[in-house]
């Protein structure tokens, strides 16, 4: 039996893994929660839990949502994972933070001086920013990506370049956003995932 590990995004929950149990009826679907606030802490949590799950399962497949994909990719767990499914993945955290800084009118110099700048919804941290700059993602796992063309977090050019550089398949939902949550969006997501599971099983 494989472990199907779901890694949620910001403001998400490990309970979201329940949705995927119907798509993997013969496997052990697990919601991986994390409690840290900094990427190095969260990466450590993911690394430890992946090691735990890999020891008592026949293999590991990961479904990662948004920033959960970023945390997964910096965790150094590629050798333990057979396949990954990314939903609206954050693949360039430095760019995301720079965009937030631009929107908030915060310069690198100001962020460095203050250390942390509190903004509604997105606190800016100099340590987090430096980590993102110094630890670019490295990823060598067979991966399928689902992306909404109205995603305001990661541009199509960035996710498309990532897919090309990492030999990942990329599916784009017209009128889809960063957060897949509506009935129409979830139906699209489920159909995409079923199709990819079938394709990957056949291979």
Secondary structure, DSSP 8 states (H G I E B T S, - for coil): --EEEEE--TT--GGGGGGGGGGSTTSEEEEE----SSHHHHHHHHHHHHHHHHHTSS-EEEEEETHHHHHHHTTT-GGG-SEEEEES----HHHHHHHHHHHHT--HHHHHHHSEE--TT--EEHHHHHHHHH------S-EEEEEETT-SSS-HHHHHHHHHHTT-EEEEETT--SS--SHHHHHHHHHHHHHHHHHHHH-
